[in-house]
Amino acid sequence: MNSIAVILILFFVFLFLNVPICVSIGLTCAIYSVTYGGVNPSYIATSMFTSCDSFPLMAVPFFILAGALMEGGGLSKRLVNLGDSLLGHFTGGFAIVTVACCAFFGAISGSAPATVAAIGSIMVPTMIERGYDRDFSLALIAASGCLGILIPPSIPMVVYGVSTNTSIGGMFLGGFGPGILTALLLIGMAMYISHKRGFKGNGRAFSLRRVWKEFVAAIWAILVPVIILGGIYGGIFTPTEAAAVAVIYGFFAGTFIYKELTWQKFKDAVMNSCVTVGNVLIIVGTATTLGRVFTVENLPAVLSDLIGGIDSSIVILLIINLLLLVVGCIMETSAAIMILAPILLPLVSKFGVNPIHFGLIMVLNLAIGMITPPVGCNLFVAAGLAKTEFMRIVRAVLPLLCVMLIGLVAVTYFPPVVLALPKLLGFVA
């Protein structure tokens, strides 16, 4: 128990000192190895390598690159134009379009920050130009960007599936319920705020001709999730192979159909993706190693003893939700999943909680962490879009954060929100 306390103290001290998350985890493991000798230093290096040597995990770099290529190729712009033609004339219409486009782009990129950057760079200037409050616009794009990891495909869902041996296809199916529910809650709050503050539409009358024109222009973007998810559930390819197909499709559509993916944009997409993938894989390697160190120190049994007197799944899930909300405030999503999922899943499994259901509870908690200080990566990306002070966006995002918490309660205590589709297609008995 003393060694576990020392590990946790070291880890949070490094975080407090603003040491990068992957370095914090690696240093903690190294100091533990030298001090307590529970594992050999060579084991740490081996563990980091073997944790990344995974076929399902190969989906992560492919999905990241696919999202970058589709952003550079103009697919996100077509989705925004289609949404504007359908809903832009309503009061608060641009707010609805923002949420809807983030949900749809989430079905392409699998990344929350990428969704904020891709859709926000288009929608935020447009919303401000049409009279929307700057802080509200940035807060909305930050909150809506969370849909990037709730609407499948999702990189955190892949990471969870790899770390717990849970079906990634089942996780993707389970993500539709929480993703759609969260999108509807955000739309409802955005419409309420828009009506209250008098935010107007685009001033153009609804036109079926314009809708058809924008639909035709966006059809190649609309087909992306159809091909990816249809191929997975149709048994044509695995989630990893689907990610590779998405890269080829994004390159083809951006280069030969929309003709906006220039050589420079292609190089930028590849370079940015390499940096992102490097960060993710280093975090996966170090976080998996730390998780194995916790296993060596018997942390799952310690936690089980601590909550052994609790015989209510409602209370257990409430405690875990509170823990994950706090963790999401200070830790990167992939690291939190790799460390905590193998520890927490056995605890809730004793109460009959399905692994897919718990995985979506975990992903939604950590998605909320993306708009919660001090880390709140979506907030930082949004602030950078319009060079706005971080705390101004924090205040503006609070109403949206509240409705996401309502969604979390529904997802936690009403399992059919997650499990209805996986049961329908045979992923859950």
C-alpha positions as CSV (number, residue, x, y, z in Angstrom):
1,M,0.0,0.0,0.0
2,N,2.9,2.4,0.8
3,S,4.4,1.9,-2.6
4,I,1.0,2.6,-4.3
5,A,0.8,5.9,-2.3
6,V,4.3,6.8,-3.3
7,I,3.6,6.1,-7.0
8,L,0.4,8.3,-6.9
9,I,2.2,11.1,-5.1
10,L,5.1,11.1,-7.5
11,F,2.7,11.1,-10.5
12,F,0.6,14.0,-9.3
13,V,3.7,16.0,-8.3
14,F,5.1,15.7,-11.8
15,L,1.7,16.8,-13.2
16,F,1.6,19.8,-10.8
17,L,5.0,20.8,-12.1
18,N,3.7,20.8,-15.7
19,V,5.8,17.9,-16.7
20,P,4.3,16.3,-19.9
21,I,1.9,13.5,-19.1
22,C,4.0,10.8,-20.9
23,V,7.2,11.9,-19.1
24,S,5.3,12.1,-15.8
25,I,4.2,8.5,-16.2
26,G,7.6,7.3,-17.4
27,L,9.5,8.9,-14.6
28,T,7.1,7.5,-12.0
29,C,7.6,4.0,-13.4
30,A,11.4,4.4,-13.5
31,I,11.6,5.8,-9.9
32,Y,9.4,2.9,-8.7
33,S,11.6,0.4,-10.5
34,V,14.8,1.7,-8.9
35,T,13.3,2.3,-5.4
36,Y,11.1,-0.7,-4.8
37,G,12.5,-3.2,-7.4
38,G,9.0,-4.5,-8.1
39,V,9.9,-4.7,-11.8
40,N,13.2,-4.6,-13.6
41,P,14.0,-1.4,-15.6
42,S,14.2,-3.6,-18.7
43,Y,10.6,-4.7,-18.1
44,I,9.5,-1.0,-18.4
45,A,11.1,-0.7,-21.9
46,T,9.7,-4.1,-23.0
47,S,6.2,-3.2,-21.7
48,M,6.2,0.1,-23.6
49,F,7.1,-1.7,-26.8
50,T,4.7,-4.6,-26.5
51,S,1.7,-2.3,-25.5
52,C,2.1,-0.5,-28.8
53,D,2.6,-3.7,-30.8
54,S,-1.1,-4.2,-31.4
55,F,-3.0,-4.7,-34.6
56,P,-6.2,-2.9,-33.4
57,L,-4.1,0.0,-32.1
58,M,-3.0,0.6,-35.7
59,A,-6.4,2.1,-36.3
60,V,-5.4,5.2,-34.2
61,P,-2.8,6.7,-36.6
62,F,-4.9,5.9,-39.6
63,F,-8.0,7.6,-38.2
64,I,-5.9,10.6,-37.2
65,L,-4.4,10.9,-40.7
66,A,-7.8,10.3,-42.3
67,G,-9.3,13.2,-40.4
68,A,-6.4,15.5,-41.3
69,L,-6.7,14.7,-45.0
70,M,-10.4,15.2,-45.0
71,E,-10.1,18.6,-43.3
72,G,-7.4,19.7,-45.8
73,G,-9.4,18.3,-48.7
74,G,-12.5,20.4,-48.1
75,L,-14.9,17.8,-46.8
76,S,-15.6,19.6,-43.5
77,K,-16.4,22.8,-45.4
78,R,-19.0,20.9,-47.5
79,L,-20.7,19.5,-44.4
80,V,-21.0,23.0,-42.9
81,N,-22.5,24.4,-46.2
82,L,-25.1,21.6,-46.2
83,G,-26.0,22.2,-42.6
84,D,-26.3,25.9,-43.2
85,S,-28.7,25.3,-46.1
86,L,-30.9,23.0,-44.0
87,L,-30.9,24.9,-40.6
88,G,-29.2,28.2,-41.0
89,H,-32.4,30.2,-41.5
90,F,-33.7,29.4,-37.9
91,T,-33.0,31.6,-34.9
92,G,-30.0,29.8,-33.4
93,G,-29.6,27.9,-36.7
94,F,-25.9,28.4,-36.8
95,A,-25.6,26.9,-33.3
96,I,-27.5,23.8,-34.4
97,V,-25.3,23.5,-37.6
98,T,-22.2,23.7,-35.4
99,V,-23.3,20.8,-33.2
100,A,-24.6,18.7,-36.2
101,C,-21.4,19.2,-38.2
102,C,-19.2,18.3,-35.2
103,A,-21.3,15.1,-34.8
104,F,-20.9,14.3,-38.5
105,F,-17.2,15.2,-38.6
106,G,-16.7,13.0,-35.5
107,A,-17.8,10.1,-37.6
108,I,-14.8,10.9,-39.8
109,S,-12.0,11.9,-37.5
110,G,-12.5,10.1,-34.2
111,S,-10.7,12.9,-32.4
112,A,-12.2,15.7,-30.3
113,P,-9.5,18.4,-30.8
114,A,-9.4,17.7,-34.5
115,T,-13.2,18.2,-34.7
116,V,-12.9,21.5,-32.8
117,A,-10.2,22.7,-35.2
118,A,-11.8,21.5,-38.4
119,I,-15.4,22.7,-37.8
120,G,-14.4,25.7,-35.5
121,S,-12.1,27.3,-38.0
122,I,-15.2,27.6,-40.4
123,M,-18.1,28.1,-38.0
124,V,-16.7,30.4,-35.3
125,P,-15.9,33.3,-37.7
126,T,-19.2,32.8,-39.4
127,M,-21.2,32.8,-36.2
128,I,-19.4,35.9,-34.9
129,E,-20.0,37.6,-38.3
130,R,-23.8,36.8,-37.9
131,G,-24.0,38.4,-34.5
132,Y,-23.4,35.5,-32.2
133,D,-21.5,36.2,-29.0
134,R,-17.8,35.3,-29.4
135,D,-17.5,33.5,-26.0
136,F,-20.7,31.5,-26.7
137,S,-19.5,30.5,-30.2
138,L,-16.1,29.3,-28.9
139,A,-17.7,27.5,-25.9
140,L,-20.2,25.7,-28.2
141,I,-17.5,24.5,-30.6
142,A,-15.5,23.2,-27.6
143,A,-18.4,21.3,-26.2
144,S,-19.6,20.0,-29.5
145,G,-16.1,18.9,-30.3
146,C,-16.5,16.2,-27.6
147,L,-18.8,14.5,-30.1
148,G,-15.7,13.6,-32.0
149,I,-15.0,10.8,-29.5
150,L,-18.6,9.8,-28.8
151,I,-19.8,9.4,-32.4
152,P,-17.9,6.3,-33.8
153,P,-15.3,5.8,-35.0
154,S,-13.5,7.0,-31.9
155,I,-9.9,6.8,-31.0
156,P,-10.6,6.5,-27.2
157,M,-13.0,3.6,-27.9
158,V,-10.2,1.9,-29.8
159,V,-7.8,2.4,-26.9
160,Y,-10.4,1.1,-24.4
161,G,-11.1,-2.0,-26.6
162,V,-7.3,-2.7,-26.8
163,S,-6.7,-2.2,-23.0
164,T,-9.7,-4.4,-21.9
165,N,-10.1,-6.9,-24.8
166,T,-13.5,-5.5,-25.5
167,S,-15.0,-5.6,-29.0
168,I,-14.2,-2.4,-30.8
169,G,-17.1,-2.9,-33.2
170,G,-19.4,-3.3,-30.2
171,M,-17.9,-0.1,-28.7
172,F,-18.6,1.8,-31.9
173,L,-22.2,0.6,-32.0
174,G,-22.6,1.5,-28.3
175,G,-21.3,5.0,-29.0
176,F,-24.3,6.0,-31.2
177,G,-26.8,6.3,-28.3
178,P,-24.6,8.5,-26.0
179,G,-23.4,10.5,-29.0
180,I,-26.8,11.3,-30.3
181,L,-28.2,12.0,-26.8
182,T,-25.3,14.4,-26.1
183,A,-25.8,16.1,-29.4
184,L,-29.5,16.7,-28.8
185,L,-28.9,18.0,-25.3
186,L,-26.3,20.5,-26.7
187,I,-28.7,21.5,-29.5
188,G,-31.4,22.1,-26.9
189,M,-29.2,24.3,-24.7
190,A,-27.8,26.1,-27.7
191,M,-31.3,26.9,-29.0
192,Y,-32.4,28.2,-25.6
193,I,-29.4,30.5,-25.3
194,S,-29.8,31.7,-28.9
195,H,-33.5,32.6,-28.3
196,K,-32.7,34.2,-25.0
197,R,-30.0,36.4,-26.4
198,G,-31.7,37.0,-29.8
199,F,-29.1,35.3,-32.1
200,K,-30.6,35.4,-35.6
201,G,-30.3,33.0,-38.5
202,N,-28.6,33.7,-41.8
203,G,-31.4,35.9,-43.1
204,R,-31.9,33.7,-46.2
205,A,-35.2,31.9,-47.0
206,F,-35.2,28.1,-46.9
207,S,-34.6,26.8,-50.5
208,L,-34.9,23.1,-51.5
209,R,-32.8,24.0,-54.6
210,R,-30.0,25.2,-52.4
211,V,-30.3,22.2,-50.1
212,W,-30.1,19.9,-53.1
213,K,-27.1,21.8,-54.5
214,E,-25.2,21.6,-51.2
215,F,-26.2,17.9,-50.7
216,V,-24.7,17.0,-54.1
217,A,-21.5,18.9,-53.2
218,A,-21.3,17.2,-49.9
219,I,-22.2,13.6,-51.0
220,W,-18.6,12.4,-51.0
221,A,-18.2,13.6,-47.4
222,I,-21.5,12.1,-46.3
223,L,-20.4,8.7,-47.7
224,V,-17.3,8.5,-45.4
225,P,-19.1,7.2,-42.3
226,V,-21.3,5.0,-44.4
227,I,-18.3,3.3,-46.0
228,I,-16.4,3.1,-42.7
229,L,-19.2,1.8,-40.4
230,G,-21.0,-0.1,-43.2
231,G,-17.8,-1.9,-44.0
232,I,-17.1,-2.8,-40.4
233,Y,-20.6,-4.1,-39.6
234,G,-21.0,-5.7,-43.0
235,G,-18.0,-7.8,-42.3
236,I,-16.1,-6.4,-45.2
237,F,-13.2,-5.2,-43.1
238,T,-12.0,-4.8,-39.5
239,P,-12.0,-1.4,-37.7
240,T,-8.2,-1.2,-38.3
241,E,-8.7,-1.9,-42.0
242,A,-11.6,0.6,-42.1
243,A,-9.2,3.3,-40.8
244,A,-6.8,2.5,-43.7
245,V,-9.7,2.7,-46.2
246,A,-10.7,6.1,-44.7
247,V,-7.2,7.4,-45.4
248,I,-7.3,6.3,-49.1
249,Y,-10.8,7.6,-49.5
250,G,-9.9,11.0,-47.9
251,F,-6.9,11.4,-50.1
252,F,-8.9,10.4,-53.2
253,A,-11.8,12.7,-52.5
254,G,-9.7,15.7,-51.5
255,T,-7.3,15.4,-54.4
256,F,-9.4,14.2,-57.4
257,I,-13.0,15.2,-56.5
258,Y,-12.8,18.4,-54.5
259,K,-9.3,19.2,-55.7
260,E,-8.4,21.1,-52.6
261,L,-5.8,18.8,-51.1
262,T,-2.7,20.4,-52.4
263,W,0.8,19.0,-52.0
264,Q,1.5,21.5,-49.2
265,K,-1.8,20.5,-47.4
266,F,-0.9,16.9,-47.8
267,K,2.5,17.4,-46.2
268,D,1.0,19.4,-43.4
269,A,-1.6,16.7,-42.7
270,V,1.1,14.0,-42.6
271,M,3.4,16.0,-40.4
272,N,0.7,17.0,-37.9
273,S,-0.6,13.4,-37.8
274,C,2.9,12.1,-37.1
275,V,3.3,14.4,-34.2
276,T,-0.2,13.5,-32.8
277,V,0.4,9.8,-33.3
278,G,3.8,10.0,-31.6
279,N,2.2,11.7,-28.6
280,V,-0.6,9.2,-28.4
281,L,1.6,6.1,-28.7
282,I,4.1,7.3,-26.1
283,I,1.2,7.9,-23.7
284,V,-0.2,4.5,-24.5
285,G,3.1,2.8,-23.9
286,T,3.9,4.6,-20.6
287,A,0.3,4.4,-19.3
288,T,0.1,0.7,-20.0
289,T,3.3,0.2,-18.1
290,L,2.0,2.2,-15.1
291,G,-1.2,0.1,-15.2
292,R,0.9,-3.1,-15.1
293,V,2.9,-1.7,-12.2
294,F,-0.4,-1.1,-10.3
295,T,-1.3,-4.7,-11.1
296,V,2.0,-5.9,-9.6
297,E,1.3,-3.8,-6.5
298,N,-2.2,-5.4,-6.4
299,L,-4.1,-2.1,-6.7
300,P,-7.3,-3.7,-8.1
301,A,-7.5,-5.9,-4.9
302,V,-6.9,-2.9,-2.7
303,L,-9.7,-0.9,-4.4
304,S,-11.9,-3.9,-4.2
305,D,-11.3,-4.1,-0.4
306,L,-12.0,-0.4,0.0
307,I,-15.4,-0.6,-1.6
308,G,-16.1,-4.2,-0.7
309,G,-18.7,-3.1,1.8
310,I,-20.8,-1.4,-0.9
311,D,-23.3,-3.7,-2.5
312,S,-25.1,-1.2,-4.7
313,S,-24.2,-0.7,-8.3
314,I,-25.8,2.7,-8.2
315,V,-23.4,3.9,-5.5
316,I,-20.4,2.2,-7.2
317,L,-21.1,3.8,-10.5
318,L,-21.6,7.2,-8.8
319,I,-18.2,7.0,-7.1
320,I,-16.5,5.9,-10.3
321,N,-18.2,8.7,-12.2
322,L,-16.9,11.3,-9.7
323,L,-13.5,9.7,-9.9
324,L,-13.4,9.9,-13.7
325,L,-14.7,13.4,-13.8
326,V,-11.8,14.5,-11.6
327,V,-9.3,12.4,-13.6
328,G,-10.6,13.9,-16.8
329,C,-9.8,17.4,-15.5
330,I,-6.1,16.6,-15.1
331,M,-5.2,13.7,-17.4
332,E,-5.1,13.0,-21.1
333,T,-7.9,10.7,-22.3
334,S,-5.8,7.9,-23.7
335,A,-3.6,7.8,-20.6
336,A,-6.6,7.7,-18.2
337,I,-8.2,4.9,-20.2
338,M,-5.0,2.8,-20.4
339,I,-4.4,3.2,-16.6
340,L,-7.8,3.0,-15.1
341,A,-9.9,0.8,-17.4
342,P,-8.2,-2.5,-16.5
343,I,-8.5,-1.6,-12.8
344,L,-12.1,-0.4,-12.7
345,L,-13.7,-2.8,-15.2
346,P,-13.4,-5.8,-12.9
347,L,-14.9,-3.8,-10.0
348,V,-18.1,-3.0,-11.9
349,S,-18.3,-6.4,-13.7
350,K,-19.1,-7.9,-10.3
351,F,-22.3,-5.9,-10.4
352,G,-23.2,-7.1,-13.9
353,V,-22.2,-3.9,-15.7
354,N,-21.5,-4.8,-19.4
355,P,-17.9,-3.9,-20.6
356,I,-19.3,-2.0,-23.6
357,H,-21.6,0.0,-21.3
358,F,-18.8,0.8,-18.9
359,G,-16.5,1.8,-21.7
360,L,-19.0,4.4,-22.9
361,I,-19.5,5.7,-19.4
362,M,-15.7,6.1,-19.2
363,V,-15.4,7.8,-22.6
364,L,-18.3,10.2,-21.9
365,N,-16.7,11.1,-18.5
366,L,-13.4,11.8,-20.1
367,A,-15.1,13.7,-23.0
368,I,-16.6,16.0,-20.4
369,G,-13.0,16.4,-19.0
370,M,-12.1,17.9,-22.4
371,I,-14.1,21.0,-21.5
372,T,-13.2,21.2,-17.9
373,P,-10.1,23.1,-16.5
374,P,-7.2,22.8,-15.9
375,V,-6.5,20.6,-18.9
376,G,-9.6,21.0,-21.0
377,C,-7.8,20.5,-24.3
378,N,-10.9,21.4,-26.4
379,L,-11.1,24.8,-24.5
380,F,-7.5,25.5,-25.4
381,V,-8.0,24.7,-29.1
382,A,-11.1,26.8,-29.2
383,A,-9.4,29.7,-27.5
384,G,-6.6,29.6,-30.1
385,L,-9.2,29.9,-32.9
386,A,-10.1,33.4,-31.9
387,K,-7.2,34.5,-29.6
388,T,-9.6,34.7,-26.7
389,E,-8.8,34.4,-23.0
390,F,-9.1,30.8,-21.6
391,M,-11.2,31.8,-18.6
392,R,-13.8,33.6,-20.7
393,I,-14.6,30.4,-22.5
394,V,-14.7,28.4,-19.3
395,R,-17.5,30.7,-18.0
396,A,-19.4,30.5,-21.2
397,V,-19.2,26.6,-21.4
398,L,-20.8,26.0,-18.0
399,P,-24.4,25.7,-19.2
400,L,-23.3,23.2,-21.9
401,L,-21.2,21.3,-19.4
402,C,-24.4,21.0,-17.2
403,V,-26.4,19.4,-20.0
404,M,-23.6,17.0,-20.7
405,L,-23.6,15.9,-17.1
406,I,-27.4,15.2,-17.4
407,G,-26.5,13.0,-20.4
408,L,-23.9,11.2,-18.3
409,V,-26.5,10.4,-15.7
410,A,-28.8,8.9,-18.4
411,V,-26.0,6.9,-20.0
412,T,-24.9,5.6,-16.6
413,Y,-28.2,4.5,-15.1
414,F,-30.1,3.6,-18.3
415,P,-28.0,0.9,-20.1
416,P,-30.3,0.6,-23.2
417,V,-28.9,4.0,-24.3
418,V,-25.6,2.3,-24.9
419,L,-26.6,-1.4,-25.4
420,A,-29.7,-1.3,-27.6
421,L,-27.7,-1.3,-30.9
422,P,-25.0,-3.8,-29.8
423,K,-27.8,-6.2,-28.6
424,L,-29.7,-5.7,-31.9
425,L,-26.6,-6.7,-34.0
426,G,-25.5,-9.5,-31.7
427,F,-22.5,-7.9,-30.0
428,V,-24.2,-8.3,-26.6
429,A,-26.0,-11.4,-25.5
